[in-house]
Amino acid sequence: MVNVIAVIDIGKTNKKILLFNEAFEVVYRNATRFDEVEDEDGDPCDDIASIENWIQNEIKRIQAEGTYRIKAINFSTHGASLVYLDKNGDRITPLYNYLKPLDLDDYHEFYDGYGGQEEFARKTASPAYGMLNTGLQILKLQKEKPEFWNQVHTILHYPQYLSYLFTKKVTADFTSVGAHTATWDFDTMQYHKWVSDYKLNLPTPQNGKDAIVTHFNGQDIVVGTGLHDSSSSILPILETEKEKEFILLSTGTWIIAMNPFSKETLTHHQLKNNCLCFMTPQKQQIKSSMQFLGKIHEVYLKALSTYFKVDIDTHLDLELNETLCQELVNTNARVFLSEGIDSDFEAHPYLLTNYKTYEAAYYQLVFEISKKVIQGIDLILDENSAIKDIYISGGFNKNLIFISFLKLLKTDIEIHISDCKNESALGAALMMKSYF
């Protein structure tokens, strides 16, 4: 049998299990999707019960087939998701969607009690993002669902809940609590005072390399505590690029620029412009700019397809037109995106009436996305930073139009296309490498 590390990699769309051999090559991969269900308010959410069953059944199936010996399991999931357990260790609520409505006006008193919204957001490196701040999710449950809250004994972030399914141990990790949760004080690098003031029993975060030996389905397996996917995605490059500093551009539904080398604390100006901090598994800040630009790209692909009566993947067949790229940079027009922080993530097909061709409209859209990305990169560089190397991972690293715009907008950078695949899963696997 081949010794492997299994990683459960849970995105908003795809749920995957990957097996890594001792060379950290993927030797097996299986992916699935689950239809969303509704929570008690009728809002869409992940079908957590089906996901739980799928994960455990996949591990049992691999064990039964006998081709691979699972030495360790770890987890990588999207952030901003909590699981509440009762005193018996049973899940109480659905896995609420981070796009569920939350009215920040209802939390003025809370913010005012801790220096006001702006200063609180700076200390916690968490812009006031509503449900994207898991700390606010906790307050919302307390405020609106006392019938649930009164049963709450334990609160876990999503990766740690998946680990709990195997170990029945309550854990926390730095990448999860540091991901815009509004619970971590980046000035003191510990839980913010409000967590104890509100008597929240949140587990103490531990090093991402820590793990628990557990007996599952007749076998002893080392089980990691899991990682937040964006923070995990930077670990493979940190592992291989030990001699130079860099920015990682993680692209997908969110486009996140990450600077693990920033020594400066987050400023109010950065905070107001979509910047925040993540953490490494070893408790180091990662200055980041997080924008929902992949979502905007996605909704306009559908609008472009409908308006121009073409296949939704037509953009994949466009050849790079460097002349058009340069013309759009010179013109510097704004059509699809807002001037400041984007808050509108719907397509507006009437804007496409300005264009006679799919190509012209698509290039303009990608230009505006690229401009926002460069602004985000510039914001997370320290004052005297000499970082020139930009690594691009995820879906946009194959988009030559996007890459061309980045080079034209910031001529002093050197762009590297990460040849690493499944970065988040690989990062989680690397945390377990001492357990082979």
C-alpha positions as CSV (number, residue, x, y, z in Angstrom):
1,M,0.0,0.0,0.0
2,V,1.1,3.6,-0.7
3,N,1.3,5.8,2.3
4,V,-0.7,9.0,1.8
5,I,-2.0,12.1,3.6
6,A,-5.7,12.7,2.9
7,V,-6.9,16.3,2.6
8,I,-10.6,17.3,2.6
9,D,-10.7,20.5,0.6
10,I,-14.1,22.2,0.9
11,G,-14.9,25.2,-1.3
12,K,-18.2,27.0,-1.7
13,T,-18.8,25.1,-5.0
14,N,-16.5,22.0,-5.1
15,K,-15.9,19.5,-2.3
16,K,-12.8,17.5,-2.8
17,I,-10.7,14.8,-1.3
18,L,-7.1,14.5,-2.4
19,L,-4.4,12.0,-1.5
20,F,-0.8,13.1,-1.4
21,N,2.1,10.6,-1.5
22,E,5.4,11.2,0.3
23,A,6.6,13.4,-2.6
24,F,3.5,15.5,-2.1
25,E,2.1,14.5,-5.5
26,V,-1.6,14.0,-5.8
27,V,-2.2,10.3,-6.4
28,Y,-5.9,10.3,-6.0
29,R,-8.6,13.0,-6.3
30,N,-12.4,12.9,-6.1
31,A,-14.7,15.9,-6.3
32,T,-18.4,16.4,-5.9
33,R,-20.9,19.1,-5.5
34,F,-24.0,19.3,-3.3
35,D,-27.1,21.3,-3.9
36,E,-27.7,24.0,-1.4
37,V,-30.5,23.6,1.2
38,E,-32.3,26.3,3.1
39,D,-31.8,27.3,6.7
40,E,-34.7,28.0,9.0
41,D,-35.1,31.5,7.6
42,G,-35.3,30.3,4.0
43,D,-31.8,31.5,3.1
44,P,-29.5,29.1,1.1
45,C,-26.8,27.3,2.9
46,D,-24.5,24.3,2.4
47,D,-26.0,20.9,3.1
48,I,-23.7,20.2,6.0
49,A,-25.3,16.9,6.9
50,S,-24.6,15.5,3.4
51,I,-21.1,16.9,3.4
52,E,-20.4,15.2,6.8
53,N,-21.6,11.8,5.5
54,W,-19.6,12.2,2.2
55,I,-16.4,12.9,4.0
56,Q,-16.5,10.0,6.4
57,N,-17.7,7.6,3.8
58,E,-14.9,8.6,1.4
59,I,-12.3,7.9,4.1
60,K,-13.9,4.6,4.9
61,R,-14.1,3.6,1.2
62,I,-10.4,4.4,0.7
63,Q,-9.5,2.4,3.8
64,A,-11.6,-0.6,2.5
65,E,-10.1,-0.6,-1.0
66,G,-6.6,-1.1,0.4
67,T,-4.6,0.7,-2.3
68,Y,-3.6,3.5,0.1
69,R,-2.7,3.6,3.7
70,I,-4.0,6.9,5.2
71,K,-1.3,8.1,7.6
72,A,-2.9,11.5,8.3
73,I,-5.9,13.6,7.5
74,N,-6.2,17.4,7.3
75,F,-8.7,19.9,6.2
76,S,-9.0,23.1,4.2
77,T,-12.3,25.0,4.0
78,H,-13.6,28.4,3.1
79,G,-13.8,30.8,5.9
80,A,-16.6,32.7,7.7
81,S,-18.4,29.6,8.7
82,L,-19.2,28.4,12.2
83,V,-20.6,25.2,13.7
84,Y,-22.3,25.4,17.1
85,L,-22.4,22.3,19.3
86,D,-24.5,21.5,22.3
87,K,-23.2,19.9,25.6
88,N,-23.5,16.5,24.0
89,G,-21.2,17.5,21.1
90,D,-24.1,17.5,18.6
91,R,-24.5,20.2,15.9
92,I,-27.3,22.6,16.7
93,T,-27.8,24.9,13.6
94,P,-27.4,24.7,9.9
95,L,-24.1,25.9,8.4
96,Y,-25.1,29.5,7.9
97,N,-24.1,31.2,4.6
98,Y,-21.7,34.1,4.9
99,L,-23.9,36.0,2.4
100,K,-26.9,35.8,4.7
101,P,-28.1,39.3,5.5
102,L,-26.8,41.0,8.7
103,D,-27.7,44.7,9.4
104,L,-24.6,46.4,10.9
105,D,-26.8,49.2,12.2
106,D,-28.0,46.7,14.8
107,Y,-24.5,46.5,16.3
108,H,-23.6,50.1,16.8
109,E,-23.7,49.7,20.6
110,F,-21.4,46.7,20.4
111,Y,-18.8,48.6,18.3
112,D,-19.1,51.7,20.4
113,G,-18.3,49.7,23.5
114,Y,-14.9,48.8,22.0
115,G,-13.7,52.1,20.6
116,G,-16.0,52.5,17.6
117,Q,-16.4,50.5,14.4
118,E,-13.3,51.9,12.7
119,E,-10.9,51.3,15.6
120,F,-12.4,47.9,16.4
121,A,-12.0,46.9,12.8
122,R,-8.4,48.0,12.8
123,K,-7.5,46.1,15.9
124,T,-9.1,43.0,14.7
125,A,-7.9,43.4,11.1
126,S,-11.5,42.8,10.2
127,P,-13.4,45.2,8.0
128,A,-17.1,45.5,9.1
129,Y,-18.2,42.8,6.6
130,G,-21.4,41.6,8.4
131,M,-21.7,37.8,8.3
132,L,-18.1,37.5,6.9
133,N,-17.0,38.4,10.4
134,T,-17.8,35.2,12.3
135,G,-17.7,37.1,15.6
136,L,-20.8,39.1,14.3
137,Q,-22.4,35.8,13.4
138,I,-22.1,34.8,17.0
139,L,-23.7,38.0,18.2
140,K,-26.5,37.6,15.6
141,L,-27.3,34.1,16.9
142,Q,-27.3,35.5,20.5
143,K,-29.6,38.3,19.5
144,E,-32.0,36.7,17.1
145,K,-32.1,33.0,18.0
146,P,-32.1,32.5,21.8
147,E,-33.7,29.1,21.3
148,F,-30.5,28.0,19.6
149,W,-28.0,30.1,21.6
150,N,-29.2,28.7,24.9
151,Q,-28.1,25.3,23.7
152,V,-24.6,26.4,22.6
153,H,-21.7,24.8,24.5
154,T,-18.9,24.9,21.9
155,I,-18.2,27.1,18.8
156,L,-15.9,25.7,16.1
157,H,-14.8,27.1,12.8
158,Y,-15.5,24.9,9.8
159,P,-12.1,23.3,9.4
160,Q,-12.0,22.4,13.1
161,Y,-15.5,21.0,13.0
162,L,-14.5,18.6,10.2
163,S,-11.5,17.6,12.4
164,Y,-13.9,17.1,15.3
165,L,-15.9,14.6,13.3
166,F,-13.0,12.3,13.5
167,T,-11.4,13.1,16.9
168,K,-14.2,14.5,19.0
169,K,-11.6,17.0,20.3
170,V,-12.4,20.8,20.4
171,T,-9.6,22.8,18.7
172,A,-8.9,26.1,17.0
173,D,-6.2,27.3,14.6
174,F,-4.6,30.6,13.9
175,T,-5.5,30.7,10.2
176,S,-9.2,30.4,11.0
177,V,-9.4,32.8,14.0
178,G,-7.2,35.3,12.1
179,A,-9.4,35.4,9.0
180,H,-11.5,38.6,9.4
181,T,-13.4,37.0,12.3
182,A,-13.4,40.2,14.5
183,T,-12.5,38.0,17.4
184,W,-8.6,38.3,17.3
185,D,-6.7,41.4,18.4
186,F,-3.8,41.9,16.1
187,D,-2.2,44.5,18.4
188,T,-1.8,42.0,21.2
189,M,-2.0,38.8,19.1
190,Q,-4.6,37.1,21.3
191,Y,-8.4,37.0,21.5
192,H,-10.0,40.5,21.7
193,K,-11.3,41.6,25.1
194,W,-14.9,41.3,23.9
195,V,-14.6,37.5,23.6
196,S,-14.1,37.2,27.4
197,D,-16.5,40.1,28.2
198,Y,-19.2,38.1,26.4
199,K,-18.1,34.9,28.1
200,L,-17.6,33.1,24.8
201,N,-15.9,29.8,25.4
202,L,-13.6,29.9,22.3
203,P,-10.8,27.3,22.1
204,T,-7.2,28.4,22.3
205,P,-5.6,28.3,18.8
206,Q,-2.7,25.9,18.3
207,N,0.1,25.6,15.8
208,G,-1.1,24.2,12.5
209,K,1.4,21.3,12.6
210,D,-0.2,20.0,15.8
211,A,-2.4,16.9,15.3
212,I,-4.3,14.3,17.2
213,V,-3.9,10.5,16.9
214,T,-7.4,9.0,16.6
215,H,-8.8,5.6,16.0
216,F,-11.1,5.6,13.0
217,N,-12.8,2.7,11.3
218,G,-10.3,0.3,12.9
219,Q,-7.1,2.2,12.1
220,D,-5.0,4.7,13.9
221,I,-4.8,8.0,11.9
222,V,-3.2,11.3,12.7
223,V,-5.8,14.0,12.3
224,G,-4.9,17.7,11.8
225,T,-6.9,20.6,13.1
226,G,-7.5,22.1,9.7
227,L,-6.8,25.4,8.0
228,H,-8.6,28.4,6.4
229,D,-8.2,27.9,2.7
230,S,-6.8,31.3,1.7
231,S,-4.1,31.1,4.4
232,S,-3.3,27.5,3.5
233,S,-2.8,28.4,-0.2
234,I,0.3,30.5,0.5
235,L,2.1,27.7,2.4
236,P,3.4,25.8,-0.6
237,I,5.2,28.9,-2.0
238,L,6.5,29.8,1.5
239,E,7.9,26.3,1.6
240,T,9.7,26.6,-1.8
241,E,10.6,30.3,-2.0
242,K,12.8,30.7,1.1
243,E,15.2,33.3,-0.4
244,K,12.9,36.0,-1.6
245,E,9.9,38.0,-0.6
246,F,6.8,37.9,-2.8
247,I,3.1,38.7,-3.1
248,L,0.7,35.8,-3.7
249,L,-2.4,36.6,-5.8
250,S,-4.9,33.9,-5.0
251,T,-7.7,34.1,-7.6
252,G,-11.1,32.6,-7.6
253,T,-14.5,33.9,-6.5
254,W,-12.4,36.2,-4.3
255,I,-9.2,37.7,-5.6
256,I,-6.9,38.0,-2.6
257,A,-3.4,39.6,-2.6
258,M,-1.4,38.4,0.3
259,N,1.9,39.8,1.7
260,P,3.3,37.5,4.4
261,F,6.4,39.8,4.7
262,S,4.7,43.0,5.9
263,K,6.0,44.2,9.2
264,E,3.7,47.2,9.5
265,T,0.4,47.1,11.3
266,L,-2.8,47.6,9.5
267,T,-3.8,51.2,9.0
268,H,-7.2,52.9,9.0
269,H,-6.6,53.8,5.3
270,Q,-5.8,50.2,4.4
271,L,-8.8,49.0,6.3
272,K,-11.1,51.4,4.4
273,N,-9.8,50.0,1.1
274,N,-10.6,46.3,1.4
275,C,-7.4,45.4,3.3
276,L,-7.2,43.1,6.3
277,C,-4.9,40.5,7.8
278,F,-4.9,36.8,7.8
279,M,-2.5,34.6,9.9
280,T,-0.1,31.8,9.1
281,P,-0.5,28.5,11.1
282,Q,2.4,29.8,13.2
283,K,0.7,33.0,14.2
284,Q,2.3,35.5,11.8
285,Q,0.2,38.2,10.2
286,I,-0.4,38.1,6.4
287,K,-1.3,41.6,5.2
288,S,-4.0,41.1,2.5
289,S,-6.3,42.8,0.1
290,M,-9.5,40.9,-0.4
291,Q,-12.0,41.8,-3.2
292,F,-15.0,40.0,-4.6
293,L,-13.8,40.5,-8.2
294,G,-14.0,36.8,-9.3
295,K,-17.7,37.0,-8.5
296,I,-18.1,40.1,-10.6
297,H,-16.2,38.3,-13.5
298,E,-18.5,35.3,-13.1
299,V,-21.8,37.2,-13.2
300,Y,-20.7,39.2,-16.3
301,L,-19.6,36.1,-18.1
302,K,-23.3,35.0,-17.9
303,A,-24.5,38.5,-19.1
304,L,-22.0,38.6,-21.9
305,S,-23.1,35.1,-23.0
306,T,-26.7,36.1,-23.1
307,Y,-26.2,39.5,-24.7
308,F,-23.9,38.4,-27.5
309,K,-25.6,35.0,-27.9
310,V,-22.4,33.0,-27.4
311,D,-21.2,30.2,-25.2
312,I,-20.4,31.2,-21.6
313,D,-16.8,30.0,-22.0
314,T,-16.1,32.2,-25.1
315,H,-13.6,34.2,-23.1
316,L,-11.4,31.1,-23.0
317,D,-11.0,31.2,-26.8
318,L,-10.0,34.9,-27.1
319,E,-6.5,35.5,-28.3
320,L,-4.4,38.0,-26.5
321,N,-4.7,41.4,-28.2
322,E,-1.9,43.4,-26.7
323,T,-2.8,46.5,-28.7
324,L,-6.3,46.6,-27.3
325,C,-4.8,46.1,-23.8
326,Q,-2.6,49.1,-24.2
327,E,-5.4,51.2,-25.7
328,L,-7.7,50.5,-22.7
329,V,-4.9,51.3,-20.2
330,N,-4.3,54.6,-22.0
331,T,-8.0,55.4,-22.1
332,N,-8.5,54.4,-18.4
333,A,-12.3,54.3,-18.6
334,R,-14.6,53.0,-15.9
335,V,-17.7,51.2,-17.1
336,F,-18.5,48.1,-15.0
337,L,-17.0,48.7,-11.6
338,S,-17.4,51.3,-8.9
339,E,-14.8,54.0,-8.2
340,G,-14.2,52.8,-4.6
341,I,-15.1,49.6,-2.8
342,D,-17.5,47.5,-4.8
343,S,-20.7,46.6,-3.1
344,D,-22.7,45.6,-6.2
345,F,-22.1,42.1,-7.4
346,E,-24.8,41.9,-10.0
347,A,-24.4,42.2,-13.7
348,H,-26.0,45.1,-15.5
349,P,-26.6,44.0,-19.1
350,Y,-27.6,47.5,-20.3
351,L,-23.9,48.5,-19.9
352,L,-23.1,46.0,-22.7
353,T,-25.0,48.0,-25.2
354,N,-21.9,50.3,-25.4
355,Y,-20.0,47.5,-27.2
356,K,-20.3,46.0,-30.7
357,T,-18.2,42.9,-29.9
358,Y,-17.8,40.4,-27.1
359,E,-14.1,41.0,-27.2
360,A,-14.3,44.7,-26.6
361,A,-16.7,44.3,-23.6
362,Y,-14.7,41.5,-22.0
363,Y,-11.4,43.3,-22.3
364,Q,-12.9,46.4,-20.6
365,L,-14.2,44.2,-17.8
366,V,-10.9,42.5,-17.2
367,F,-9.1,45.9,-17.4
368,E,-11.2,47.2,-14.6
369,I,-10.7,44.1,-12.5
370,S,-7.0,44.2,-13.1
371,K,-6.8,47.8,-12.1
372,K,-8.5,47.0,-8.8
373,V,-6.1,44.1,-8.2
374,I,-3.0,46.4,-8.7
375,Q,-4.5,49.0,-6.3
376,G,-4.9,46.2,-3.8
377,I,-1.3,45.0,-4.2
378,D,0.0,48.5,-3.8
379,L,-2.0,49.0,-0.6
380,I,-0.4,46.0,1.2
381,L,3.2,46.8,0.4
382,D,5.2,48.3,3.3
383,E,6.5,51.8,2.8
384,N,10.0,50.9,1.7
385,S,9.1,47.5,0.3
386,A,11.2,46.1,-2.6
387,I,8.9,43.2,-3.4
388,K,8.7,42.7,-7.2
389,D,7.7,39.1,-7.5
390,I,4.0,38.3,-7.9
391,Y,2.8,34.7,-7.9
392,I,-0.6,34.0,-9.3
393,S,-2.6,30.9,-8.3
394,G,-6.1,29.9,-9.0
395,G,-8.4,30.4,-12.0
396,F,-7.0,33.6,-13.3
397,N,-3.4,32.4,-13.7
398,K,-4.3,31.1,-17.1
399,N,-6.0,34.3,-18.2
400,L,-3.4,36.0,-20.5
401,I,-5.5,39.1,-20.8
402,F,-5.6,39.6,-17.0
403,I,-1.8,39.0,-16.8
404,S,-1.1,41.4,-19.7
405,F,-3.1,44.1,-17.9
406,L,-1.3,43.6,-14.7
407,K,2.1,44.0,-16.4
408,L,1.0,47.2,-18.2
409,L,-0.5,48.7,-15.0
410,K,2.6,47.9,-12.8
411,T,5.6,47.7,-15.1
412,D,8.2,46.9,-12.4
413,I,6.8,43.6,-11.3
414,E,7.8,40.1,-12.3
415,I,4.8,37.7,-12.6
416,H,5.2,34.0,-11.9
417,I,2.4,31.6,-12.7
418,S,2.3,29.1,-9.8
419,D,2.6,25.6,-11.3
420,C,1.3,24.3,-8.0
421,K,-2.2,22.9,-8.2
422,N,-4.7,22.5,-5.4
423,E,-2.7,25.0,-3.3
424,S,-5.0,25.0,-0.3
425,A,-5.1,21.3,-0.1
426,L,-1.3,21.0,-0.5
427,G,-0.8,23.6,2.2
428,A,-2.9,21.5,4.6
429,A,-1.0,18.4,3.6
430,L,2.4,20.0,4.2
431,M,1.4,20.7,7.8
432,M,1.1,16.9,8.3
433,K,4.4,15.9,6.6
434,S,6.1,14.9,9.9
435,Y,3.5,12.2,10.3
436,F,4.4,10.1,7.2
